[in-house]
Amino acid sequence: MSFAQSLTEPNSRNMDLAELIRQIADQDQQAMSNLYDLTNRLIFGLVLRILNDHATAEEVLLDVYTQVWRQAVRYDGSRGGPLAWITTIARSRAIDRLRADKQEHQRQESLETVVQYATSDDVEEDAFNSELRRIIRKAMEVLTSEQREVIELAYYGGLSQSEIALKLGQPLGTVKTRTRIGMMRLRETLGPAFQGV
C-alpha cells in the first residue's frame, strides 16, 4: 500500500510510521530512509509554508530529520501519532529559524540606524538618509567578520573593549587591534562618500 493510499487508513499509517520510528531508535538507516520517503513532502510543505523560502526550507527539512534520527528513542506513541510528532518537530524548527532570521534582520537594521537622525516627512531628507544607510551598510561589508563583530558589540551592544574580550574569549590586545583596524578601514571607505557633505 502506498503512503497516499494509507492516508485513508490512519491507524495503518500510524502503525507503519511508529514501527519505522522504533527501528530508527535502533539506528536502522533503512528505516530512516523509508520514513523520509513517506513523509518528506508533507513536512517540506509545512516548513515552506512557515518560512516562505525554498532554500531555507530545505535546510530546515534536513534539521528536522536529523532531530528525528537523534530523538527517535524518545518518541512516545501515547502522547500523539508519529506524523504529529514529526510535524511538531518541523514546526518548532521552522519557527526557530524564522526567529533567528528575524533577529539577524533586526541586527542589520540596527546597524542602519547609525545614520537615521530623525524621522522626517521631507522626501529629499529621506532619500539622503536612505542613501547614507546604503553607503554605511556597504562600507561594513569591507570589514572582516571579526572586525565587524567587535565594532557592532561596541556600538550596538554598548560593551567596552574589556567586556568584548571577555565575551569573545579573545585577548584584549586582539580586540583593540580589530577595532582600530576596522575603524580605519571604515574611515577610508566612507571618507570619499562624505566629502562635501
Backbone as ProteinMPNN parsed JSONL, in Angstrom:
{"seq_chain_A": "MSFAQSLTEPNSRNMDLAELIRQIADQDQQAMSNLYDLTNRLIFGLVLRILNDHATAEEVLLDVYTQVWRQAVRYDGSRGGPLAWITTIARSRAIDRLRADKQEHQRQESLETVVQYATSDDVEEDAFNSELRRIIRKAMEVLTSEQREVIELAYYGGLSQSEIALKLGQPLGTVKTRTRIGMMRLRETLGPAFQGV", "coords_chain_A": {"N_chain_A": [[0.848, -1.202, 0.0], [0.564, 2.199, -0.848], [1.825, 5.322, 0.545], [0.053, 7.398, 0.073], [-2.327, 5.978, -0.296], [-2.527, 4.915, 2.233], [-3.244, 7.108, 3.699], [-5.95, 7.19, 3.874], [-6.404, 5.305, 5.704], [-5.828, 5.798, 8.686], [-5.032, 4.444, 11.068], [-3.527, 2.269, 10.197], [-1.484, 3.629, 8.828], [-0.337, 5.105, 10.963], [0.605, 3.011, 12.553], [2.508, 1.887, 10.848], [4.317, 4.053, 10.537], [5.04, 4.479, 13.202], [6.33, 2.073, 13.738], [8.516, 2.319, 12.033], [9.801, 4.481, 13.291], [10.452, 3.257, 15.7], [12.337, 1.433, 14.765], [14.228, 3.218, 13.806], [15.086, 4.279, 16.201], [16.652, 2.208, 16.978], [18.804, 2.675, 15.431], [18.491, 2.103, 12.704], [19.22, 2.62, 9.505], [17.959, 2.193, 7.07], [15.287, 2.232, 7.775], [15.106, 4.888, 8.468], [15.475, 6.088, 5.997], [13.192, 5.112, 4.702], [11.164, 6.301, 6.252], [11.655, 8.978, 5.719], [11.155, 9.03, 2.928], [8.414, 8.533, 2.954], [7.31, 10.703, 4.289], [8.498, 13.197, 3.71], [7.555, 15.067, 1.774], [5.174, 16.111, 2.777], [6.136, 17.232, 5.186], [8.036, 19.025, 4.22], [6.34, 20.765, 2.833], [4.928, 21.937, 4.96], [7.017, 23.246, 6.358], [7.942, 24.966, 4.361], [5.699, 26.57, 4.025], [5.71, 27.98, 6.418], [8.217, 29.292, 6.382], [8.475, 30.403, 3.85], [10.515, 30.36, 1.97], [12.369, 28.654, -0.284], [15.042, 27.54, -0.288], [15.855, 27.889, 2.388], [13.887, 26.388, 3.625], [14.584, 23.847, 2.733], [16.999, 23.473, 4.093], [16.078, 23.489, 6.751], [14.431, 21.268, 6.658], [16.3, 19.189, 6.506], [17.42, 19.509, 9.051], [15.204, 18.778, 10.582], [14.846, 16.012, 10.055], [17.271, 15.103, 10.957], [16.997, 15.602, 13.654], [14.849, 13.885, 14.173], [16.149, 11.436, 13.78], [17.996, 11.521, 15.908], [16.321, 11.711, 18.122], [14.497, 9.658, 18.074], [14.35, 7.57, 19.861], [13.068, 8.728, 21.978], [10.475, 9.009, 21.244], [7.057, 8.829, 22.043], [4.334, 7.069, 21.666], [1.94, 7.237, 23.049], [1.509, 9.843, 23.52], [0.857, 11.046, 21.196], [0.341, 10.734, 17.629], [2.725, 9.393, 15.221], [3.131, 11.014, 12.921], [2.18, 13.439, 13.818], [4.07, 13.932, 15.759], [6.415, 14.267, 14.226], [5.652, 16.482, 12.645], [5.373, 18.37, 14.646], [8.005, 18.67, 15.487], [9.023, 19.693, 13.091], [7.577, 22.093, 12.77], [8.438, 23.477, 15.031], [11.231, 23.691, 14.53], [11.164, 25.211, 12.179], [9.954, 27.598, 13.048], [11.839, 28.394, 14.942], [13.958, 28.93, 13.201], [12.848, 30.995, 11.711], [12.624, 32.962, 13.67], [15.336, 33.3, 14.32], [16.324, 34.253, 11.871], [14.86, 36.596, 11.769], [15.914, 37.982, 13.947], [18.515, 38.351, 13.032], [17.971, 39.987, 10.86], [16.947, 42.196, 12.225], [19.221, 42.947, 13.593], [20.811, 43.78, 11.48], [19.248, 45.912, 10.651], [19.501, 47.565, 12.877], [22.085, 48.35, 12.62], [21.86, 50.104, 10.513], [20.597, 52.239, 11.699], [22.454, 53.972, 12.624], [22.769, 56.112, 10.967], [20.334, 57.297, 10.936], [18.95, 60.104, 11.752], [16.585, 61.413, 12.492], [13.049, 60.942, 12.212], [11.509, 61.969, 9.288], [9.335, 63.998, 7.29], [10.251, 64.979, 5.051], [10.917, 64.43, 1.783], [13.275, 64.649, 0.315], [15.213, 64.61, 2.348], [14.688, 62.09, 3.422], [15.434, 60.495, 1.263], [18.146, 61.091, 1.16], [18.983, 60.082, 3.682], [18.374, 57.399, 3.316], [20.154, 56.712, 1.28], [22.522, 57.177, 2.634], [22.403, 55.196, 4.618], [22.646, 52.975, 2.978], [25.231, 53.321, 2.0], [26.771, 53.112, 4.357], [26.128, 50.506, 5.169], [27.238, 49.12, 3.037], [29.886, 49.831, 3.372], [30.489, 48.507, 5.76], [30.672, 45.959, 4.836], [33.22, 45.667, 3.854], [34.77, 45.042, 5.957], [36.353, 42.472, 7.927], [34.716, 39.553, 9.268], [35.375, 39.336, 11.945], [36.265, 41.918, 12.618], [33.912, 43.362, 12.12], [32.267, 42.204, 14.043], [33.396, 43.01, 16.572], [33.111, 45.782, 16.387], [30.333, 46.089, 16.153], [29.526, 44.98, 18.619], [30.6, 46.869, 20.317], [29.356, 49.326, 19.521], [26.62, 48.782, 19.231], [26.025, 46.959, 21.141], [26.978, 48.196, 23.32], [29.247, 47.531, 24.743], [32.368, 47.599, 26.514], [35.831, 47.517, 25.433], [37.188, 45.686, 27.025], [35.053, 44.173, 28.017], [34.137, 43.089, 25.624], [36.324, 41.497, 24.915], [36.217, 39.627, 26.977], [33.676, 38.505, 26.514], [34.031, 37.348, 23.963], [36.112, 35.687, 24.444], [38.691, 36.419, 23.763], [42.031, 37.801, 23.615], [42.598, 41.033, 25.086], [44.222, 42.778, 23.646], [43.939, 41.796, 21.044], [41.258, 42.378, 20.515], [41.349, 45.187, 20.65], [43.057, 45.719, 18.506], [41.579, 44.694, 16.314], [39.367, 46.397, 16.436], [40.544, 48.931, 16.031], [41.742, 48.642, 13.457], [39.462, 48.003, 11.98], [37.925, 50.359, 12.28], [39.636, 52.168, 11.025], [39.55, 51.193, 8.409], [36.869, 51.629, 7.851], [36.799, 54.45, 7.936], [38.468, 55.025, 5.767], [36.952, 53.911, 3.698], [34.524, 55.26, 3.895], [35.263, 57.909, 3.766], [35.523, 59.208, 1.072], [32.82, 59.263, 0.426], [31.745, 61.155, 2.071], [32.846, 63.549, 1.465], [32.42, 66.926, 0.984], [29.931, 66.881, 2.083]], "CA_chain_A": [[0.0, 0.0, 0.0], [1.347, 3.43, -0.895], [1.544, 6.26, 1.622], [-1.166, 8.126, -0.296], [-3.459, 5.112, -0.006], [-2.65, 4.72, 3.676], [-3.846, 8.291, 4.301], [-7.352, 6.897, 4.136], [-6.429, 4.357, 6.81], [-4.899, 6.42, 9.62], [-4.474, 3.51, 12.038], [-2.489, 1.519, 9.499], [-0.384, 4.56, 8.592], [0.307, 5.393, 12.24], [1.341, 1.821, 12.983], [3.671, 1.774, 9.971], [5.272, 5.111, 10.871], [5.528, 4.216, 14.559], [7.293, 0.971, 13.633], [9.741, 2.883, 11.451], [10.462, 5.279, 14.331], [11.055, 2.292, 16.638], [13.54, 0.911, 14.109], [15.201, 4.32, 13.775], [15.638, 4.335, 17.567], [17.684, 1.157, 16.995], [19.819, 3.116, 14.465], [18.255, 1.45, 11.415], [19.285, 3.656, 8.487], [16.95, 1.926, 6.035], [14.015, 2.721, 8.327], [15.156, 6.354, 8.358], [15.262, 6.38, 4.584], [11.773, 4.845, 4.412], [10.354, 7.336, 6.905], [11.867, 10.203, 4.941], [10.431, 8.893, 1.658], [6.971, 8.558, 3.187], [6.796, 11.912, 4.951], [9.227, 14.448, 3.453], [6.782, 16.06, 1.006], [4.248, 16.766, 3.707], [6.912, 18.04, 6.13], [8.609, 20.141, 3.463], [5.246, 21.705, 2.576], [4.66, 22.668, 6.196], [8.157, 24.122, 6.628], [7.946, 26.006, 3.325], [4.587, 27.484, 4.31], [6.108, 28.838, 7.536], [9.398, 30.102, 6.07], [8.27, 31.081, 2.569], [11.779, 30.439, 1.25], [12.644, 27.271, -0.682], [16.372, 27.108, 0.149], [15.85, 27.803, 3.847], [13.023, 25.252, 3.966], [15.371, 22.627, 2.509], [17.948, 23.363, 5.21], [15.329, 23.127, 7.952], [13.976, 19.885, 6.465], [17.427, 18.346, 6.905], [17.483, 19.597, 10.513], [14.073, 18.03, 11.137], [15.105, 14.57, 10.004], [18.418, 14.85, 11.843], [16.429, 15.545, 15.001], [14.076, 12.637, 14.256], [17.14, 10.364, 13.942], [18.582, 11.596, 17.242], [15.341, 11.639, 19.209], [13.52, 8.584, 17.843], [14.246, 6.769, 21.082], [12.182, 9.45, 22.911], [9.096, 9.054, 20.747], [6.078, 8.159, 22.909], [3.083, 6.979, 20.924], [0.774, 7.548, 23.889], [1.357, 11.3, 23.555], [0.446, 11.528, 19.881], [0.733, 9.907, 16.495], [4.067, 9.644, 14.698], [3.137, 12.146, 11.997], [2.027, 14.639, 14.652], [5.366, 14.131, 16.41], [7.347, 14.808, 13.227], [5.225, 17.835, 12.26], [5.665, 19.251, 15.777], [9.443, 18.969, 15.37], [9.201, 20.537, 11.905], [7.032, 23.417, 13.066], [9.321, 24.095, 16.009], [12.486, 24.043, 13.86], [10.891, 26.29, 11.226], [9.708, 28.831, 13.807], [13.149, 28.795, 15.476], [14.737, 29.519, 12.101], [12.2, 32.267, 11.389], [13.02, 33.916, 14.72], [16.771, 33.576, 14.165], [16.465, 35.122, 10.696], [14.294, 37.902, 12.109], [16.886, 38.653, 14.807], [19.618, 38.772, 12.168], [17.466, 41.129, 10.091], [16.86, 43.334, 13.142], [20.59, 43.363, 13.859], [21.226, 44.549, 10.308], [18.518, 47.188, 10.658], [20.052, 48.432, 13.917], [23.301, 48.907, 12.039], [21.466, 51.215, 9.648], [20.088, 53.377, 12.467], [23.559, 54.9, 12.891], [22.627, 57.305, 10.139], [18.963, 57.834, 10.977], [18.96, 61.148, 12.77], [15.214, 61.639, 12.936], [12.033, 60.668, 11.202], [11.196, 63.218, 8.6], [8.38, 63.941, 6.181], [10.947, 65.59, 3.927], [11.273, 63.391, 0.815], [14.692, 64.798, -0.019], [15.989, 64.145, 3.501], [14.504, 60.636, 3.489], [16.252, 59.909, 0.198], [19.539, 61.244, 1.599], [19.21, 59.124, 4.771], [18.343, 56.058, 2.736], [21.428, 56.533, 0.57], [23.546, 57.129, 3.669], [22.317, 53.843, 5.208], [23.178, 52.038, 1.988], [26.683, 53.52, 1.954], [27.369, 52.569, 5.578], [25.974, 49.046, 5.108], [28.234, 48.656, 2.057], [31.203, 50.019, 3.985], [30.679, 47.445, 6.763], [30.973, 44.712, 4.13], [34.661, 45.56, 3.587], [35.409, 44.557, 7.173], [36.302, 41.034, 8.165], [33.629, 39.25, 10.211], [35.889, 39.599, 13.295], [36.246, 43.371, 12.815], [32.508, 43.763, 12.188], [31.718, 41.727, 15.31], [33.809, 43.847, 17.701], [32.535, 47.121, 16.222], [28.906, 46.007, 16.479], [29.388, 44.777, 20.07], [30.914, 48.139, 20.974], [28.421, 50.409, 19.227], [25.215, 48.39, 19.392], [25.9, 46.219, 22.399], [27.389, 49.091, 24.407], [30.279, 46.878, 25.544], [33.727, 48.142, 26.464], [36.74, 46.574, 24.788], [37.446, 44.618, 28.003], [33.862, 43.307, 28.035], [34.124, 42.358, 24.349], [37.366, 40.467, 25.022], [35.685, 38.588, 27.864], [32.547, 37.852, 25.832], [34.508, 36.56, 22.824], [37.208, 34.82, 24.857], [39.854, 36.862, 22.997], [42.883, 38.749, 24.355], [42.207, 42.435, 24.95], [45.01, 43.364, 22.557], [43.338, 41.37, 19.773], [40.029, 43.156, 20.352], [41.736, 46.571, 20.355], [43.607, 45.762, 17.147], [40.474, 44.518, 15.36], [38.55, 47.612, 16.458], [41.311, 50.022, 15.415], [41.858, 48.39, 12.016], [38.106, 48.101, 11.422], [37.534, 51.773, 12.214], [40.458, 52.804, 9.984], [39.023, 50.773, 7.1], [35.604, 52.334, 7.658], [37.102, 55.837, 7.605], [38.981, 55.057, 4.396], [35.865, 53.597, 2.778], [33.463, 56.265, 3.967], [35.813, 59.245, 3.534], [35.099, 59.812, -0.192], [31.355, 59.433, 0.367], [31.313, 62.289, 2.875], [33.487, 64.787, 1.015], [31.488, 67.927, 0.503], [28.595, 66.756, 2.706]], "C_chain_A": [[0.876, 1.241, 0.0], [0.972, 4.322, 0.284], [0.252, 7.018, 1.342], [-2.395, 7.285, 0.014], [-3.656, 4.969, 1.499], [-3.215, 5.935, 4.389], [-5.317, 8.051, 4.636], [-7.505, 5.883, 5.262], [-5.43, 4.817, 7.867], [-4.266, 5.438, 10.605], [-3.332, 2.712, 11.425], [-1.265, 2.394, 9.272], [0.375, 4.83, 9.877], [1.141, 4.214, 12.719], [2.61, 1.666, 12.152], [4.738, 2.807, 10.349], [5.867, 4.9, 12.258], [6.569, 3.097, 14.548], [8.607, 1.475, 13.028], [10.513, 3.697, 12.494], [11.119, 4.367, 15.358], [12.345, 1.737, 16.052], [14.639, 1.98, 14.029], [15.87, 4.468, 15.14], [16.733, 3.293, 17.747], [18.772, 1.425, 15.95], [19.72, 2.42, 13.107], [18.174, 2.531, 10.329], [18.262, 3.446, 7.376], [15.572, 2.417, 6.495], [13.96, 4.245, 8.227], [14.879, 6.773, 6.925], [13.79, 6.197, 4.203], [10.869, 5.919, 5.015], [10.455, 8.644, 6.128], [11.055, 10.158, 3.644], [8.924, 9.046, 1.841], [6.448, 9.916, 3.657], [7.404, 13.225, 4.468], [8.424, 15.483, 2.671], [5.836, 16.841, 1.907], [5.012, 17.713, 4.642], [7.525, 19.242, 5.425], [7.542, 21.201, 3.186], [4.942, 22.564, 3.785], [5.768, 23.692, 6.468], [8.195, 25.279, 5.63], [6.847, 27.029, 3.574], [4.968, 28.462, 5.424], [7.213, 29.812, 7.114], [9.288, 30.902, 4.782], [9.578, 31.306, 1.805], [12.257, 29.008, 0.986], [13.977, 26.766, -0.131], [16.428, 26.939, 1.666], [15.008, 26.62, 4.304], [13.769, 23.937, 3.771], [16.374, 22.402, 3.633], [17.233, 22.886, 6.472], [14.83, 21.686, 7.851], [15.072, 18.907, 6.887], [17.561, 18.332, 8.426], [16.393, 18.756, 11.17], [14.389, 16.541, 11.174], [16.35, 14.173, 10.784], [17.923, 14.729, 13.278], [15.594, 14.281, 15.192], [15.037, 11.473, 14.502], [17.68, 10.331, 15.374], [17.571, 11.314, 18.35], [14.303, 10.533, 19.036], [13.304, 7.754, 19.096], [13.293, 7.417, 22.099], [10.721, 9.472, 22.454], [8.186, 8.224, 21.645], [4.722, 8.2, 22.209], [1.855, 7.326, 21.731], [0.52, 9.061, 23.941], [0.955, 11.884, 22.217], [0.956, 10.617, 18.792], [2.104, 10.283, 15.966], [4.138, 10.849, 13.757], [2.993, 13.462, 12.765], [3.348, 14.973, 15.337], [6.356, 14.783, 15.432], [6.949, 16.233, 12.833], [5.463, 18.835, 13.393], [7.142, 19.651, 15.759], [9.663, 19.962, 14.228], [8.738, 21.966, 12.175], [7.959, 24.176, 14.018], [10.63, 24.549, 15.363], [12.276, 25.22, 12.909], [10.688, 27.621, 11.946], [11.006, 29.333, 14.429], [13.974, 29.491, 14.406], [14.177, 30.888, 11.718], [12.612, 33.334, 12.389], [14.482, 34.296, 14.588], [17.006, 34.512, 12.988], [15.949, 36.524, 10.99], [15.262, 38.687, 12.991], [18.066, 39.156, 13.993], [19.214, 39.997, 11.356], [17.404, 42.375, 10.973], [18.25, 43.866, 13.471], [21.112, 44.21, 12.703], [20.537, 45.906, 10.275], [19.09, 48.128, 11.711], [21.346, 49.067, 13.451], [22.969, 50.146, 11.207], [21.018, 52.438, 10.438], [21.193, 54.358, 12.85], [23.334, 56.201, 12.154], [21.205, 57.863, 10.131], [18.891, 58.866, 12.092], [17.575, 61.41, 13.32], [14.264, 61.26, 11.825], [11.615, 61.987, 10.587], [10.168, 62.982, 7.514], [9.009, 64.504, 4.91], [11.455, 64.495, 2.989], [12.758, 63.435, 0.484], [15.575, 64.271, 1.11], [15.886, 62.628, 3.647], [15.372, 59.935, 2.454], [17.728, 59.967, 0.579], [19.867, 60.209, 2.671], [19.241, 57.691, 4.259], [19.661, 55.753, 2.026], [22.583, 56.412, 1.564], [23.582, 55.749, 4.327], [22.938, 52.822, 4.268], [24.698, 52.114, 1.949], [27.35, 52.893, 3.174], [27.272, 51.043, 5.595], [27.021, 48.456, 4.169], [29.637, 48.763, 2.652], [31.494, 48.917, 5.005], [31.057, 46.126, 6.101], [32.457, 44.562, 3.833], [35.413, 45.016, 4.796], [35.392, 43.035, 7.212], [35.179, 40.788, 9.167], [34.078, 39.547, 11.642], [35.866, 41.093, 13.603], [34.817, 43.869, 12.98], [31.919, 43.389, 13.55], [32.11, 42.64, 16.474], [33.217, 45.251, 17.6], [31.05, 47.113, 16.579], [28.69, 45.812, 17.975], [29.656, 46.074, 20.822], [29.805, 49.163, 20.778], [26.973, 50.038, 19.454], [24.975, 47.615, 20.668], [26.302, 47.07, 23.584], [28.49, 48.501, 25.275], [31.611, 47.611, 25.418], [34.621, 47.111, 25.784], [37.079, 45.415, 25.725], [36.274, 43.639, 28.046], [33.761, 42.478, 26.756], [35.133, 41.214, 24.401], [36.869, 39.303, 25.871], [34.582, 37.793, 27.173], [33.019, 36.918, 24.719], [35.607, 35.576, 23.203], [38.482, 35.116, 24.091], [40.719, 37.773, 23.874], [42.44, 40.184, 24.077], [42.954, 43.106, 23.801], [44.44, 43.026, 21.193], [42.087, 42.19, 19.48], [40.369, 44.601, 19.981], [42.25, 46.699, 18.924], [42.498, 45.638, 16.105], [39.612, 45.775, 15.283], [39.264, 48.739, 15.724], [41.395, 49.845, 13.898], [40.497, 48.52, 11.338], [37.668, 49.541, 11.259], [38.349, 52.519, 11.15], [39.923, 52.448, 8.593], [37.693, 51.469, 6.813], [35.85, 53.785, 7.26], [37.592, 55.965, 6.165], [37.857, 54.858, 3.386], [34.827, 54.704, 2.73], [33.966, 57.671, 3.641], [35.348, 59.88, 2.242], [33.6, 60.092, -0.264], [30.911, 60.695, 1.101], [32.034, 63.586, 2.497], [32.43, 65.719, 0.462], [30.091, 67.805, 1.1], [28.543, 67.692, 3.88]], "O_chain_A": [[1.833, 1.324, 0.77], [-0.051, 4.116, 0.937], [-0.547, 7.256, 2.248], [-3.392, 7.799, 0.522], [-4.784, 4.91, 1.988], [-3.626, 5.837, 5.545], [-5.854, 8.644, 5.572], [-8.618, 5.631, 5.724], [-4.318, 4.294, 7.943], [-3.091, 5.578, 10.946], [-2.297, 2.506, 12.058], [-0.136, 1.957, 9.496], [1.605, 4.789, 9.887], [2.248, 4.392, 13.227], [3.671, 1.349, 12.692], [5.917, 2.474, 10.466], [7.06, 5.118, 12.465], [7.57, 3.166, 15.262], [9.687, 1.089, 13.475], [11.739, 3.609, 12.568], [12.214, 4.659, 15.838], [13.338, 1.587, 16.765], [15.825, 1.679, 14.167], [17.065, 4.747, 15.228], [17.635, 3.466, 18.567], [19.558, 0.539, 15.618], [20.73, 2.179, 12.445], [17.188, 3.263, 10.243], [17.754, 4.412, 6.806], [14.795, 2.949, 5.702], [12.911, 4.822, 7.94], [14.125, 7.716, 6.682], [13.216, 7.012, 3.48], [9.929, 6.386, 4.372], [9.455, 9.328, 5.911], [10.359, 11.114, 3.302], [8.242, 9.617, 0.99], [5.279, 10.24, 3.447], [6.869, 14.286, 4.789], [8.604, 16.681, 2.893], [5.718, 18.063, 1.81], [4.592, 18.848, 4.863], [7.534, 20.348, 5.966], [7.811, 22.398, 3.292], [4.725, 23.77, 3.663], [5.493, 24.854, 6.768], [8.448, 26.425, 6.002], [7.047, 28.224, 3.355], [4.593, 29.634, 5.381], [7.164, 30.998, 7.44], [9.921, 31.947, 4.633], [9.735, 32.297, 1.093], [12.515, 28.249, 1.92], [14.034, 25.674, 0.436], [16.983, 25.961, 2.166], [15.367, 25.929, 5.257], [13.601, 23.009, 4.562], [16.574, 21.27, 4.075], [17.716, 21.997, 7.174], [14.81, 20.965, 8.848], [14.793, 17.91, 7.553], [17.788, 17.28, 9.024], [16.628, 18.102, 12.186], [14.219, 15.888, 12.203], [16.469, 13.029, 11.224], [18.371, 13.861, 14.028], [15.63, 13.673, 16.262], [14.767, 10.617, 15.344], [17.807, 9.266, 15.977], [17.917, 10.75, 19.388], [13.327, 10.483, 19.784], [12.194, 7.29, 19.356], [12.771, 6.734, 22.98], [9.839, 9.904, 23.197], [8.49, 7.076, 21.97], [4.057, 9.235, 22.168], [0.823, 7.677, 21.159], [-0.551, 9.503, 24.355], [0.735, 13.091, 22.108], [1.879, 9.829, 18.998], [2.593, 11.38, 16.236], [5.101, 11.614, 13.797], [3.604, 14.47, 12.41], [3.706, 16.142, 15.481], [7.047, 15.74, 15.784], [7.813, 17.1, 12.701], [5.723, 20.011, 13.138], [7.487, 20.811, 15.985], [10.391, 20.944, 14.376], [9.432, 22.927, 11.843], [8.225, 25.363, 13.829], [11.091, 25.662, 15.616], [13.112, 26.121, 12.838], [11.194, 28.652, 11.503], [11.263, 30.537, 14.453], [14.611, 30.512, 14.664], [14.929, 31.821, 11.437], [12.913, 34.468, 12.014], [14.84, 35.466, 14.725], [17.791, 35.455, 13.087], [16.515, 37.515, 10.528], [15.425, 39.895, 12.822], [18.564, 40.257, 14.23], [20.003, 40.926, 11.181], [17.758, 43.47, 10.538], [18.445, 45.073, 13.612], [21.772, 45.228, 12.914], [21.143, 46.917, 9.922], [19.166, 49.337, 11.492], [21.67, 50.19, 13.838], [23.722, 51.119, 11.205], [21.05, 53.554, 9.92], [20.911, 55.45, 13.344], [23.67, 57.273, 12.658], [20.912, 58.803, 9.392], [18.78, 58.505, 13.263], [17.423, 61.61, 14.526], [14.625, 61.258, 10.648], [11.399, 62.982, 11.279], [10.125, 61.917, 6.897], [8.397, 64.51, 3.842], [12.331, 63.716, 3.365], [13.417, 62.4, 0.385], [16.561, 63.576, 0.866], [16.873, 61.96, 3.956], [15.974, 58.899, 2.738], [18.473, 59.014, 0.352], [20.894, 59.536, 2.594], [20.04, 56.874, 4.717], [20.21, 54.659, 2.163], [23.512, 55.632, 1.352], [24.656, 55.197, 4.565], [23.66, 51.922, 4.696], [25.374, 51.088, 1.873], [28.373, 52.22, 3.049], [28.221, 50.363, 5.987], [27.619, 47.421, 4.464], [30.472, 47.881, 2.451], [32.628, 48.446, 5.1], [31.687, 45.272, 6.726], [32.921, 43.449, 3.584], [36.559, 44.581, 4.676], [34.531, 42.393, 6.61], [34.738, 41.717, 9.843], [33.266, 39.964, 12.468], [35.497, 41.498, 14.706], [34.53, 44.687, 13.854], [31.164, 44.162, 14.139], [31.256, 43.007, 17.281], [32.859, 45.846, 18.616], [30.566, 48.034, 17.237], [27.776, 46.405, 18.548], [29.022, 46.351, 21.84], [29.36, 49.797, 21.735], [26.17, 50.891, 19.832], [23.871, 47.61, 21.211], [26.009, 46.723, 24.728], [28.659, 48.916, 26.422], [31.939, 48.165, 24.369], [34.215, 45.966, 25.583], [37.241, 44.283, 25.27], [36.473, 42.425, 28.103], [33.355, 41.317, 26.789], [34.834, 40.096, 23.981], [37.075, 38.139, 25.527], [34.556, 36.564, 27.236], [32.477, 35.827, 24.549], [35.997, 34.732, 22.396], [39.265, 34.214, 23.795], [40.205, 38.439, 24.772], [41.973, 40.507, 22.985], [42.379, 43.911, 23.068], [44.45, 43.858, 20.286], [41.875, 42.64, 18.354], [39.741, 45.175, 19.091], [41.928, 47.655, 18.218], [42.476, 46.386, 15.128], [39.18, 46.174, 14.202], [38.666, 49.422, 14.892], [41.148, 50.786, 13.145], [40.393, 49.083, 10.248], [37.106, 49.913, 10.229], [37.824, 53.391, 10.458], [39.853, 53.303, 7.71], [37.419, 51.853, 5.676], [35.194, 54.301, 6.355], [37.196, 56.876, 5.437], [37.802, 55.532, 2.357], [34.313, 55.044, 1.665], [33.171, 58.537, 3.276], [34.821, 60.992, 2.276], [33.165, 61.033, -0.928], [29.849, 61.248, 0.813], [31.844, 64.611, 3.152], [31.648, 65.35, -0.414], [29.172, 68.518, 0.696], [27.523, 67.768, 4.565]]}, "name": "protein", "num_of_chains": 1, "seq": "MSFAQSLTEPNSRNMDLAELIRQIADQDQQAMSNLYDLTNRLIFGLVLRILNDHATAEEVLLDVYTQVWRQAVRYDGSRGGPLAWITTIARSRAIDRLRADKQEHQRQESLETVVQYATSDDVEEDAFNSELRRIIRKAMEVLTSEQREVIELAYYGGLSQSEIALKLGQPLGTVKTRTRIGMMRLRETLGPAFQGV"}
